[in-house]
Amino acid sequence: MSPREDGLPQDPQDMKLMIHALVDGELDAAAALAVERRIAADPELAAEHARIVALRMAVGSVLRPAVSDDFLARIASIAEAKGADEAEAAQAEVVKAEPQPQQHQGEVIEMRPRASARWFNSFDWRQMAASIVLTAFVASGATQWLMVENAPDSFAVAVANGHRRSLLAATPVDIVSSDRHTVKPWLDGRIGVSPPAPDMAKDGYALLGGRVEVIGDRPMPALVYRHHEHLITLVAAPQQTGGASVPVADDLSAGGFLLVHWTDGAFSYWAISDAERPALDDFAARFRAAAAANPAAGSPG
């Protein structure tokens, strides 16, 4: 089905709103499926979806800041004073606007405060104070701190989202080939960088091909391997500086995936799959050995 036949808007800004609605769970099943298909077919939409999901998860992981009782008391006193002033002004307006009955000596006239004034005085100012602090925290640079200090976590989330989208797409690769002499030039020609791409079929890990992942508005090369019924996505982020590190595993239980991360000085590798831990560890070990045996095969650009 072409984009013009899926019933979704063609305007890029409208599609971004649809992606927000998808992430927020506001679409029905048919609309959600149509948006996911559009995302799988459009790298820019895929990058926007990954950015929204990563930001939402990062903000959701922020602990609510502690608010002191002294601060809450000061906010409450300001609110009460303002509430009293508004209630008094509201009563004055009622007196001016409503016809004034003749008051006989000894008669008491009941004045009812406006509903808005009653609501204002009953508002929970402790909750509002906490919201003010949290809003100020985010507005003062918390988002930047999350995306910089927790960059590995955000990158891992983006890698997981890309792997999940590839499983939903018609094909998990942009270039289908088990020959590194085909995959590497294809990647290098499109983004100017290509990692080692050994075919480890004899070890049980067959190279299916490669694709371009967009992470943080930056294109990254990704290789795809098959191990029995499992697919392994290997994203290779070029390193400008830095040494090698041993593989470290992260259990992305929310998506049912396992991720292994390591570096070799030229690339930072992120391998993700729903395969069992021993299989992914074995894949990482064999890939590292194959890349080390042919160090000139990688082109970090």
PASEBA-1860 file (N, C-alpha, C; in nm, 3 decimals):
! residues 301
1> MSPREDGL> 0.086/-0.120/0.000/0.000/0.000/0.000/0.088/0.124/0.000 ~ 0.061/0.215/-0.091/0.140/0.337/-0.102/0.097/0.435/0.006 ~ 0.186/0.535/0.038/0.150/0.635/0.139/0.020/0.708/0.108 ~ -0.012/0.725/-0.021/-0.134/0.797/-0.055/-0.259/0.714/-0.035 ~ -0.242/0.583/-0.015/-0.357/0.494/-0.001/-0.381/0.449/0.143 ~ -0.295/0.492/0.236/-0.309/0.443/0.373/-0.398/0.530/0.459 ~ -0.450/0.640/0.403/-0.541/0.725/0.478/-0.475/0.821/0.574 ~ -0.342/0.825/0.578/-0.270/0.913/0.669/-0.237/1.044/0.600
9> PQDPQDMK> -0.213/1.150/0.678/-0.180/1.280/0.616/-0.046/1.275/0.544 ~ -0.032/1.359/0.443/0.093/1.365/0.366/0.187/1.473/0.419 ~ 0.133/1.569/0.492/0.215/1.677/0.546/0.307/1.622/0.656 ~ 0.438/1.652/0.651/0.533/1.600/0.751/0.496/1.638/0.894 ~ 0.450/1.762/0.914/0.414/1.804/1.049/0.293/1.727/1.101 ~ 0.197/1.701/1.014/0.081/1.622/1.054/0.121/1.479/1.088 ~ 0.217/1.425/1.014/0.264/1.289/1.043/0.335/1.284/1.178 ~ 0.406/1.391/1.214/0.470/1.395/1.345/0.366/1.391/1.456
17> LMIHALVD> 0.254/1.460/1.433/0.145/1.454/1.532/0.089/1.313/1.541 ~ 0.081/1.244/1.427/0.033/1.106/1.429/0.128/1.016/1.506 ~ 0.259/1.042/1.494/0.357/0.962/1.568/0.343/0.986/1.717 ~ 0.322/1.113/1.756/0.298/1.143/1.897/0.175/1.067/1.947 ~ 0.071/1.066/1.867/-0.051/0.996/1.905/-0.026/0.845/1.917 ~ 0.058/0.791/1.829/0.093/0.649/1.836/0.166/0.619/1.966 ~ 0.266/0.700/1.999/0.345/0.678/2.121/0.257/0.692/2.245 ~ 0.159/0.783/2.240/0.070/0.806/2.354/-0.043/0.704/2.362
25> GELDAAAA> -0.052/0.613/2.264/-0.156/0.512/2.266/-0.294/0.565/2.235 ~ -0.302/0.672/2.155/-0.429/0.735/2.125/-0.490/0.690/1.992 ~ -0.425/0.599/1.921/-0.476/0.554/1.791/-0.545/0.418/1.805 ~ -0.644/0.396/1.717/-0.703/0.262/1.714/-0.607/0.167/1.642 ~ -0.641/0.040/1.642/-0.550/-0.062/1.589/-0.516/-0.038/1.442 ~ -0.617/-0.002/1.363/-0.594/0.017/1.220/-0.503/0.136/1.194 ~ -0.530/0.248/1.263/-0.447/0.367/1.244/-0.305/0.344/1.294 ~ -0.294/0.275/1.407/-0.161/0.247/1.462/-0.079/0.162/1.365
33> LAVERRIA> -0.142/0.061/1.304/-0.072/-0.023/1.208/-0.029/0.058/1.087 ~ -0.115/0.148/1.039/-0.081/0.230/0.923/0.037/0.321/0.954 ~ 0.039/0.381/1.074/0.149/0.468/1.112/0.279/0.388/1.125 ~ 0.272/0.269/1.184/0.392/0.186/1.198/0.448/0.147/1.061 ~ 0.361/0.120/0.966/0.407/0.086/0.831/0.474/0.207/0.766 ~ 0.415/0.326/0.786/0.476/0.446/0.729/0.613/0.471/0.793 ~ 0.625/0.449/0.924/0.752/0.467/0.995/0.857/0.370/0.941 ~ 0.816/0.246/0.920/0.910/0.144/0.871/0.962/0.177/0.731
41> ADPELAAE> 0.882/0.251/0.653/0.921/0.282/0.515/0.991/0.417/0.501 ~ 0.995/0.497/0.608/1.050/0.632/0.598/1.155/0.653/0.708 ~ 1.284/0.661/0.672/1.388/0.678/0.774/1.371/0.804/0.858 ~ 1.322/0.912/0.799/1.304/1.035/0.876/1.194/1.019/0.982 ~ 1.086/0.954/0.944/0.980/0.927/1.042/1.028/0.829/1.147 ~ 1.110/0.733/1.106/1.166/0.637/1.201/1.254/0.707/1.304 ~ 1.333/0.803/1.257/1.418/0.879/1.348/1.335/0.963/1.444 ~ 1.228/1.024/1.393/1.140/1.104/1.479/1.072/1.016/1.583
49> HARIVALR> 1.027/0.898/1.543/0.964/0.805/1.637/1.062/0.763/1.745 ~ 1.186/0.731/1.706/1.287/0.691/1.804/1.317/0.805/1.901 ~ 1.321/0.929/1.849/1.351/1.044/1.935/1.239/1.065/2.038 ~ 1.115/1.054/1.993/1.002/1.075/2.085/0.999/0.967/2.193 ~ 1.020/0.841/2.152/1.017/0.732/2.249/1.132/0.745/2.349 ~ 1.251/0.779/2.299/1.367/0.793/2.388/1.346/0.907/2.487 ~ 1.294/1.021/2.439/1.271/1.135/2.527/1.163/1.103/2.630 ~ 1.058/1.034/2.586/0.952/1.000/2.681/1.003/0.906/2.790
57> MAVGSVLR> 1.083/0.807/2.753/1.137/0.715/2.851/1.235/0.785/2.945 ~ 1.314/0.878/2.889/1.411/0.950/2.972/1.341/1.038/3.074 ~ 1.241/1.114/3.028/1.167/1.202/3.119/1.091/1.119/3.222 ~ 1.037/1.004/3.178/0.964/0.919/3.270/1.051/0.859/3.379 ~ 1.183/0.850/3.353/1.274/0.793/3.453/1.323/0.895/3.555 ~ 1.288/1.023/3.534/1.332/1.127/3.627/1.254/1.116/3.757 ~ 1.324/1.111/3.868/1.259/1.106/3.997/1.197/1.242/4.028 ~ 1.079/1.238/4.089/1.014/1.363/4.127/1.101/1.434/4.229
65> PAVSDDFL> 1.136/1.560/4.208/1.224/1.629/4.302/1.159/1.648/4.437 ~ 1.242/1.641/4.542/1.193/1.662/4.677/1.162/1.810/4.699 ~ 1.048/1.837/4.758/1.007/1.975/4.785/1.001/1.993/4.936 ~ 1.074/2.090/4.988/1.080/2.112/5.133/0.947/2.166/5.184 ~ 0.919/2.137/5.312/0.797/2.189/5.374/0.798/2.341/5.380 ~ 0.917/2.398/5.399/0.927/2.544/5.406/0.887/2.607/5.273 ~ 0.932/2.547/5.163/0.896/2.599/5.030/0.747/2.587/5.006 ~ 0.690/2.471/5.043/0.546/2.451/5.025/0.466/2.550/5.109
73> ARIASIAE> 0.514/2.577/5.232/0.443/2.671/5.319/0.444/2.811/5.259 ~ 0.557/2.851/5.199/0.565/2.984/5.139/0.472/2.994/5.018 ~ 0.469/2.888/4.934/0.379/2.888/4.819/0.233/2.894/4.865 ~ 0.201/2.816/4.970/0.064/2.813/5.020/0.022/2.949/5.074 ~ 0.114/3.016/5.145/0.079/3.147/5.201/0.054/3.249/5.090 ~ 0.137/3.243/4.984/0.115/3.333/4.870/-0.019/3.304/4.805 ~ -0.050/3.175/4.787/-0.176/3.137/4.724/-0.295/3.179/4.807 ~ -0.285/3.160/4.939/-0.396/3.197/5.026/-0.421/3.347/5.022
81> AKGADEAE> -0.311/3.424/5.023/-0.325/3.570/5.019/-0.389/3.614/4.888 ~ -0.343/3.553/4.778/-0.400/3.587/4.648/-0.544/3.542/4.639 ~ -0.573/3.425/4.697/-0.710/3.375/4.696/-0.804/3.465/4.774 ~ -0.756/3.514/4.886/-0.839/3.604/4.966/-0.868/3.732/4.890 ~ -0.765/3.786/4.825/-0.783/3.908/4.747/-0.883/3.887/4.634 ~ -0.871/3.775/4.563/-0.961/3.749/4.452/-1.104/3.725/4.501 ~ -1.116/3.656/4.615/-1.249/3.632/4.669/-1.315/3.764/4.707 ~ -1.237/3.854/4.768/-1.290/3.985/4.807/-1.331/4.065/4.684
89> AAQAEVVK> -1.246/4.061/4.581/-1.279/4.132/4.458/-1.402/4.073/4.392 ~ -1.415/3.939/4.396/-1.531/3.874/4.336/-1.659/3.914/4.407 ~ -1.651/3.919/4.538/-1.768/3.960/4.613/-1.808/4.104/4.579 ~ -1.707/4.191/4.564/-1.736/4.329/4.528/-1.803/4.337/4.393 ~ -1.758/4.254/4.297/-1.818/4.253/4.164/-1.963/4.207/4.170 ~ -1.989/4.108/4.256/-2.126/4.059/4.270/-2.216/4.169/4.325 ~ -2.163/4.241/4.422/-2.241/4.349/4.481/-2.274/4.455/4.378 ~ -2.174/4.485/4.291/-2.196/4.587/4.189/-2.293/4.540/4.081
97> AEPQPQQH> -2.283/4.414/4.043/-2.358/4.364/3.928/-2.502/4.329/3.963 ~ -2.527/4.278/4.082/-2.660/4.231/4.116/-2.743/4.344/4.175 ~ -2.871/4.343/4.149/-2.959/4.445/4.210/-2.953/4.434/4.361 ~ -2.947/4.547/4.427/-2.934/4.549/4.571/-3.072/4.561/4.635 ~ -3.112/4.462/4.710/-3.242/4.471/4.779/-3.236/4.577/4.888 ~ -3.350/4.629/4.918/-3.355/4.726/5.026/-3.331/4.654/5.157 ~ -3.242/4.709/5.234/-3.202/4.645/5.358/-3.273/4.715/5.474 ~ -3.349/4.638/5.546/-3.417/4.691/5.663/-3.327/4.674/5.784
105> QGEVIEMR> -3.347/4.756/5.881/-3.263/4.753/6.000/-3.276/4.618/6.068 ~ -3.163/4.559/6.098/-3.159/4.429/6.164/-3.161/4.312/6.067 ~ -3.178/4.336/5.937/-3.180/4.227/5.837/-3.039/4.196/5.791 ~ -3.006/4.068/5.780/-2.874/4.023/5.736/-2.885/3.970/5.595 ~ -2.802/4.023/5.506/-2.801/3.979/5.365/-2.685/3.882/5.347 ~ -2.712/3.760/5.297/-2.610/3.658/5.276/-2.541/3.682/5.142 ~ -2.411/3.687/5.147/-2.332/3.701/5.023/-2.263/3.568/4.995 ~ -2.291/3.505/4.881/-2.229/3.378/4.843/-2.110/3.405/4.752
113> PRASARWF> -1.994/3.354/4.788/-1.879/3.374/4.701/-1.898/3.301/4.569 ~ -1.836/3.354/4.464/-1.843/3.291/4.332/-1.780/3.152/4.335 ~ -1.829/3.065/4.245/-1.776/2.928/4.241/-1.628/2.927/4.216 ~ -1.580/3.019/4.130/-1.437/3.023/4.101/-1.357/3.057/4.224 ~ -1.409/3.143/4.310/-1.338/3.177/4.432/-1.334/3.058/4.526 ~ -1.445/2.982/4.536/-1.444/2.863/4.622/-1.345/2.761/4.571 ~ -1.342/2.742/4.438/-1.246/2.646/4.381/-1.104/2.689/4.409 ~ -1.078/2.819/4.395/-0.943/2.872/4.414/-0.894/2.842/4.555
121> NSFDWRQM> -0.983/2.863/4.655/-0.941/2.842/4.793/-0.926/2.696/4.829 ~ -0.994/2.605/4.753/-0.987/2.464/4.786/-0.879/2.391/4.708 ~ -0.807/2.462/4.622/-0.706/2.398/4.537/-0.591/2.345/4.623 ~ -0.535/2.230/4.586/-0.423/2.171/4.659/-0.294/2.236/4.615 ~ -0.248/2.333/4.691/-0.130/2.408/4.650/-0.001/2.332/4.671 ~ -0.005/2.226/4.752/0.116/2.143/4.767/0.146/2.070/4.636 ~ 0.038/2.022/4.570/0.058/1.955/4.441/0.107/2.054/4.336 ~ 0.048/2.175/4.338/0.090/2.273/4.239/0.235/2.312/4.260
129> AASIVLTA> 0.278/2.325/4.387/0.417/2.360/4.414/0.512/2.255/4.360 ~ 0.475/2.128/4.381/0.560/2.021/4.328/0.565/2.026/4.176 ~ 0.451/2.057/4.112/0.448/2.067/3.966/0.534/2.182/3.917 ~ 0.529/2.295/3.992/0.611/2.411/3.954/0.759/2.374/3.957 ~ 0.800/2.305/4.063/0.941/2.267/4.075/0.982/2.174/3.964 ~ 0.897/2.074/3.934/0.930/1.979/3.828/0.937/2.048/3.693 ~ 0.842/2.138/3.667/0.843/2.211/3.541/0.967/2.297/3.527 ~ 1.003/2.364/3.635/1.123/2.448/3.631/1.248/2.363/3.610
137> FVASGATQ> 1.249/2.244/3.670/1.363/2.154/3.657/1.383/2.112/3.512 ~ 1.271/2.074/3.447/1.281/2.033/3.306/1.317/2.151/3.218 ~ 1.251/2.267/3.242/1.275/2.383/3.157/1.415/2.438/3.171 ~ 1.480/2.414/3.285/1.612/2.471/3.309/1.725/2.387/3.252 ~ 1.692/2.282/3.179/1.798/2.206/3.114/1.800/2.059/3.149 ~ 1.695/2.012/3.217/1.695/1.871/3.256/1.696/1.780/3.134 ~ 1.622/1.820/3.029/1.618/1.737/2.908/1.757/1.724/2.847 ~ 1.831/1.834/2.842/1.966/1.827/2.788/2.053/1.737/2.873
145> WLMVENAP> 2.037/1.745/3.007/2.116/1.659/3.096/2.086/1.513/3.070 ~ 1.957/1.481/3.052/1.919/1.343/3.027/1.981/1.291/2.898 ~ 1.977/1.372/2.793/2.024/1.326/2.664/2.176/1.322/2.656 ~ 2.246/1.398/2.745/2.392/1.398/2.741/2.449/1.299/2.842 ~ 2.406/1.313/2.970/2.462/1.227/3.073/2.419/1.082/3.056 ~ 2.297/1.060/3.009/2.247/0.925/2.990/2.248/0.885/2.844 ~ 2.345/0.940/2.769/2.351/0.912/2.626/2.355/0.763/2.595 ~ 2.434/0.679/2.668/2.433/0.536/2.636/2.295/0.475/2.650
153> DSFAVAVA> 2.218/0.515/2.756/2.084/0.461/2.773/1.994/0.505/2.658 ~ 2.002/0.632/2.619/1.920/0.682/2.510/1.957/0.611/2.380 ~ 2.086/0.588/2.357/2.130/0.521/2.237/2.076/0.378/2.236 ~ 2.081/0.311/2.351/2.031/0.175/2.360/1.883/0.168/2.328 ~ 1.806/0.267/2.377/1.664/0.271/2.348/1.641/0.289/2.198 ~ 1.719/0.377/2.136/1.705/0.400/1.992/1.740/0.275/1.912 ~ 1.844/0.204/1.955/1.883/0.079/1.888/1.770/-0.023/1.900 ~ 1.711/-0.032/2.019/1.601/-0.126/2.040/1.481/-0.091/1.953
161> NGHRRSLL> 1.450/0.039/1.942/1.337/0.080/1.859/1.362/0.049/1.712 ~ 1.487/0.071/1.667/1.520/0.039/1.529/1.508/-0.110/1.500 ~ 1.554/-0.192/1.595/1.545/-0.337/1.577/1.398/-0.380/1.573 ~ 1.317/-0.321/1.660/1.175/-0.356/1.663/1.106/-0.318/1.532 ~ 1.139/-0.200/1.480/1.080/-0.159/1.352/1.121/-0.252/1.239 ~ 1.246/-0.298/1.242/1.293/-0.386/1.135/1.217/-0.518/1.135 ~ 1.176/-0.563/1.254/1.100/-0.688/1.262/0.958/-0.671/1.207 ~ 0.908/-0.548/1.209/0.774/-0.521/1.157/0.775/-0.493/1.007
169> AATPVDIV> 0.891/-0.457/0.954/0.901/-0.419/0.812/0.896/-0.543/0.723 ~ 0.873/-0.518/0.595/0.868/-0.628/0.499/1.002/-0.700/0.491 ~ 1.112/-0.625/0.507/1.246/-0.682/0.510/1.328/-0.604/0.612 ~ 1.414/-0.671/0.689/1.491/-0.602/0.793/1.614/-0.531/0.740 ~ 1.641/-0.541/0.609/1.762/-0.481/0.553/1.727/-0.395/0.432 ~ 1.816/-0.299/0.404/1.802/-0.217/0.284/1.879/-0.277/0.166 ~ 1.988/-0.346/0.197/2.067/-0.414/0.095/2.076/-0.561/0.134 ~ 2.024/-0.648/0.051/2.021/-0.792/0.080/2.142/-0.857/0.016
177> SSDRHTVK> 2.233/-0.905/0.100/2.352/-0.974/0.049/2.429/-1.035/0.166 ~ 2.486/-1.151/0.142/2.572/-1.215/0.241/2.719/-1.187/0.211 ~ 2.745/-1.108/0.110/2.882/-1.077/0.068/2.922/-0.939/0.122 ~ 3.022/-0.933/0.206/3.065/-0.805/0.263/3.116/-0.710/0.154 ~ 3.163/-0.766/0.042/3.210/-0.682/-0.068/3.094/-0.611/-0.138 ~ 2.971/-0.652/-0.107/2.853/-0.583/-0.157/2.794/-0.491/-0.050 ~ 2.787/-0.541/0.073/2.725/-0.466/0.183/2.808/-0.343/0.220 ~ 2.939/-0.360/0.235/3.024/-0.250/0.278/3.026/-0.134/0.177
185> PWLDGRIG> 3.045/-0.158/0.048/3.040/-0.046/-0.047/2.904/0.023/-0.050 ~ 2.797/-0.054/-0.031/2.665/0.006/-0.029/2.651/0.103/0.087 ~ 2.693/0.063/0.206/2.686/0.150/0.324/2.780/0.270/0.307 ~ 2.899/0.244/0.260/2.997/0.351/0.245/2.951/0.454/0.144 ~ 2.882/0.408/0.040/2.835/0.501/-0.062/2.721/0.590/-0.015 ~ 2.647/0.545/0.084/2.532/0.623/0.131/2.564/0.710/0.252 ~ 2.645/0.663/0.345/2.671/0.743/0.465/2.820/0.764/0.490 ~ 2.903/0.714/0.399/3.047/0.738/0.411/3.116/0.661/0.520
193> VSPPAPDM> 3.057/0.555/0.569/3.118/0.475/0.675/3.063/0.332/0.666 ~ 3.150/0.235/0.693/3.106/0.095/0.691/3.194/0.014/0.786 ~ 3.134/-0.063/0.874/3.211/-0.146/0.968/3.252/-0.277/0.904 ~ 3.336/-0.356/0.970/3.363/-0.491/0.921/3.231/-0.567/0.910 ~ 3.220/-0.650/0.808/3.096/-0.726/0.788/3.128/-0.871/0.754 ~ 3.191/-0.941/0.847/3.229/-1.080/0.817/3.107/-1.170/0.805 ~ 3.114/-1.266/0.714/3.009/-1.367/0.703/3.051/-1.484/0.792 ~ 2.975/-1.505/0.898/3.009/-1.610/0.994/2.908/-1.724/0.985
201> AKDGYALL> 2.864/-1.753/0.863/2.763/-1.857/0.843/2.812/-1.991/0.894 ~ 2.941/-2.017/0.878/2.995/-2.146/0.923/2.987/-2.161/1.074 ~ 2.976/-2.045/1.145/2.964/-2.047/1.290/2.819/-2.037/1.337 ~ 2.727/-2.033/1.239/2.585/-2.024/1.274/2.527/-1.885/1.269 ~ 2.605/-1.788/1.217/2.557/-1.650/1.210/2.573/-1.600/1.066 ~ 2.463/-1.609/0.991/2.466/-1.574/0.849/2.437/-1.427/0.829 ~ 2.520/-1.360/0.751/2.498/-1.220/0.718/2.384/-1.209/0.618 ~ 2.280/-1.133/0.655/2.167/-1.113/0.565/2.182/-0.986/0.481
209> GGRVEVIG> 2.253/-0.887/0.533/2.270/-0.761/0.462/2.287/-0.646/0.560 ~ 2.255/-0.527/0.515/2.273/-0.409/0.599/2.164/-0.306/0.574 ~ 2.157/-0.208/0.662/2.062/-0.098/0.647/2.121/0.025/0.717 ~ 2.058/0.137/0.694/2.097/0.263/0.759/2.000/0.292/0.871 ~ 2.051/0.304/0.993/1.970/0.346/1.108/1.996/0.494/1.132 ~ 1.892/0.568/1.168/1.907/0.709/1.203/1.885/0.722/1.353 ~ 1.991/0.759/1.424/1.987/0.769/1.570/2.032/0.909/1.609 ~ 1.943/0.983/1.674/1.977/1.119/1.711/2.007/1.206/1.591
217> DRPMPALV> 1.930/1.190/1.483/1.948/1.265/1.358/2.081/1.233/1.290 ~ 2.143/1.124/1.327/2.271/1.087/1.266/2.260/0.948/1.204 ~ 2.292/0.932/1.075/2.284/0.800/1.013/2.394/0.708/1.064 ~ 2.357/0.585/1.092/2.450/0.484/1.143/2.439/0.358/1.059 ~ 2.552/0.291/1.032/2.545/0.163/0.962/2.497/0.053/1.055 ~ 2.415/-0.036/1.002/2.365/-0.149/1.079/2.375/-0.275/0.994 ~ 2.427/-0.380/1.052/2.434/-0.511/0.988/2.329/-0.602/1.050 ~ 2.278/-0.696/0.973/2.177/-0.788/1.023/2.224/-0.931/0.998
225> YRHHEHLI> 2.225/-1.009/1.105/2.264/-1.150/1.097/2.146/-1.237/1.141 ~ 2.144/-1.360/1.092/2.043/-1.457/1.134/2.110/-1.571/1.209 ~ 2.054/-1.603/1.325/2.101/-1.717/1.403/1.979/-1.805/1.432 ~ 1.969/-1.917/1.358/1.850/-2.001/1.364/1.727/-1.916/1.328 ~ 1.629/-1.905/1.422/1.510/-1.825/1.392/1.521/-1.682/1.443 ~ 1.635/-1.645/1.497/1.653/-1.512/1.556/1.732/-1.419/1.464 ~ 1.693/-1.291/1.462/1.769/-1.190/1.392/1.853/-1.111/1.492 ~ 1.974/-1.077/1.451/2.064/-0.996/1.533/2.096/-0.869/1.456
233> TLVAAPQQ> 2.061/-0.754/1.512/2.097/-0.626/1.453/2.224/-0.576/1.520 ~ 2.322/-0.537/1.440/2.449/-0.485/1.493/2.467/-0.342/1.440 ~ 2.447/-0.244/1.527/2.467/-0.103/1.492/2.611/-0.066/1.527 ~ 2.679/-0.001/1.434/2.820/0.036/1.453/2.832/0.189/1.448 ~ 2.856/0.250/1.564/2.872/0.395/1.572/3.020/0.429/1.563 ~ 3.063/0.507/1.464/3.205/0.541/1.451/3.258/0.614/1.574 ~ 3.382/0.581/1.615/3.447/0.646/1.727/3.555/0.740/1.675 ~ 3.554/0.861/1.725/3.661/0.954/1.690/3.784/0.929/1.776
241> TGGASVPV> 3.759/0.906/1.904/3.866/0.875/1.999/3.817/0.765/2.091 ~ 3.908/0.708/2.167/3.870/0.605/2.262/3.932/0.471/2.228 ~ 3.943/0.387/2.330/4.004/0.256/2.312/3.899/0.147/2.304 ~ 3.947/0.025/2.318/3.860/-0.091/2.310/3.802/-0.124/2.447 ~ 3.686/-0.190/2.447/3.624/-0.235/2.571/3.563/-0.372/2.549 ~ 3.551/-0.449/2.655/3.493/-0.583/2.646/3.342/-0.572/2.638 ~ 3.274/-0.672/2.583/3.129/-0.667/2.572/3.060/-0.661/2.708 ~ 2.958/-0.577/2.715/2.874/-0.565/2.835/2.730/-0.584/2.791
249> ADDLSAGG> 2.657/-0.668/2.865/2.519/-0.700/2.827/2.421/-0.617/2.908 ~ 2.311/-0.577/2.843/2.200/-0.507/2.907/2.072/-0.581/2.873 ~ 1.994/-0.612/2.977/1.868/-0.681/2.956/1.757/-0.579/2.934 ~ 1.713/-0.563/2.810/1.604/-0.470/2.779/1.473/-0.546/2.792 ~ 1.438/-0.576/2.919/1.324/-0.664/2.944/1.193/-0.606/2.894 ~ 1.184/-0.472/2.885/1.060/-0.410/2.840/1.025/-0.452/2.698 ~ 1.127/-0.474/2.616/1.101/-0.514/2.478/1.129/-0.660/2.452 ~ 1.173/-0.732/2.554/1.206/-0.872/2.538/1.336/-0.896/2.465
257> FLLVHWTD> 1.425/-0.795/2.460/1.551/-0.806/2.388/1.669/-0.804/2.484 ~ 1.780/-0.856/2.435/1.907/-0.849/2.506/2.003/-0.770/2.418 ~ 2.078/-0.680/2.477/2.170/-0.595/2.403/2.311/-0.612/2.459 ~ 2.409/-0.626/2.370/2.550/-0.636/2.408/2.625/-0.521/2.342 ~ 2.705/-0.451/2.420/2.777/-0.333/2.372/2.926/-0.350/2.395 ~ 3.007/-0.315/2.293/3.152/-0.316/2.309/3.213/-0.219/2.208 ~ 3.339/-0.189/2.225/3.410/-0.100/2.133/3.542/-0.163/2.092 ~ 3.592/-0.120/1.977/3.723/-0.170/1.932/3.818/-0.057/1.896
265> GAFSYWAI> 3.782/0.067/1.932/3.867/0.181/1.901/3.826/0.253/1.774 ~ 3.767/0.179/1.681/3.719/0.239/1.556/3.568/0.255/1.557 ~ 3.499/0.157/1.615/3.354/0.160/1.622/3.308/0.125/1.763 ~ 3.191/0.175/1.796/3.119/0.134/1.915/3.004/0.048/1.868 ~ 3.003/-0.079/1.908/2.907/-0.176/1.855/2.793/-0.200/1.954 ~ 2.673/-0.214/1.897/2.554/-0.243/1.976/2.481/-0.358/1.907 ~ 2.487/-0.478/1.965/2.422/-0.596/1.908/2.296/-0.625/1.989 ~ 2.183/-0.638/1.921/2.056/-0.659/1.991/1.979/-0.771/1.924
273> SDAERPAL> 1.912/-0.853/2.007/1.837/-0.967/1.954/1.748/-1.022/2.065 ~ 1.652/-1.107/2.025/1.575/-1.179/2.124/1.631/-1.319/2.144 ~ 1.753/-1.341/2.096/1.820/-1.469/2.117/1.861/-1.483/2.264 ~ 1.894/-1.603/2.305/1.937/-1.626/2.443/2.074/-1.564/2.466 ~ 2.104/-1.537/2.592/2.229/-1.471/2.630/2.353/-1.546/2.578 ~ 2.363/-1.678/2.593/2.483/-1.747/2.543/2.505/-1.726/2.393 ~ 2.396/-1.726/2.316/2.409/-1.707/2.170/2.459/-1.568/2.137 ~ 2.407/-1.465/2.205/2.449/-1.329/2.175/2.593/-1.305/2.222
281> DDFAARFR> 2.630/-1.364/2.334/2.769/-1.354/2.381/2.863/-1.421/2.281 ~ 2.820/-1.537/2.230/2.903/-1.608/2.133/2.916/-1.529/2.004 ~ 2.804/-1.465/1.961/2.810/-1.381/1.841/2.910/-1.268/1.859 ~ 2.903/-1.200/1.974/2.995/-1.088/1.999/3.140/-1.134/1.997 ~ 3.166/-1.248/2.059/3.304/-1.300/2.064/3.354/-1.334/1.924 ~ 3.271/-1.399/1.844/3.313/-1.439/1.709/3.328/-1.317/1.618 ~ 3.238/-1.219/1.633/3.250/-1.098/1.550/3.378/-1.023/1.586 ~ 3.408/-1.009/1.714/3.529/-0.939/1.757/3.654/-1.009/1.702
289> AAAAANPA> 3.651/-1.142/1.707/3.767/-1.217/1.655/3.782/-1.198/1.506 ~ 3.671/-1.202/1.432/3.676/-1.186/1.288/3.720/-1.045/1.249 ~ 3.672/-0.942/1.323/3.711/-0.805/1.293/3.858/-0.782/1.325 ~ 3.906/-0.841/1.434/4.046/-0.825/1.473/4.139/-0.895/1.374 ~ 4.089/-1.005/1.315/4.172/-1.078/1.218/4.187/-1.001/1.087 ~ 4.096/-0.910/1.061/4.101/-0.829/0.938/4.074/-0.683/0.973 ~ 4.167/-0.617/1.045/4.143/-0.480/1.094/4.122/-0.379/0.983 ~ 4.170/-0.405/0.863/4.154/-0.308/0.753/4.018/-0.315/0.688
297> AGSPG> 3.934/-0.410/0.734/3.803/-0.428/0.670/3.703/-0.321/0.710 ~ 3.729/-0.250/0.822/3.638/-0.148/0.867/3.674/-0.012/0.812 ~ 3.574/0.071/0.787/3.595/0.205/0.733/3.514/0.305/0.815 ~ 3.573/0.356/0.928/3.496/0.448/1.013/3.470/0.581/0.950 ~ 3.532/0.618/0.841/3.503/0.742/0.772/3.570/0.860/0.837
END
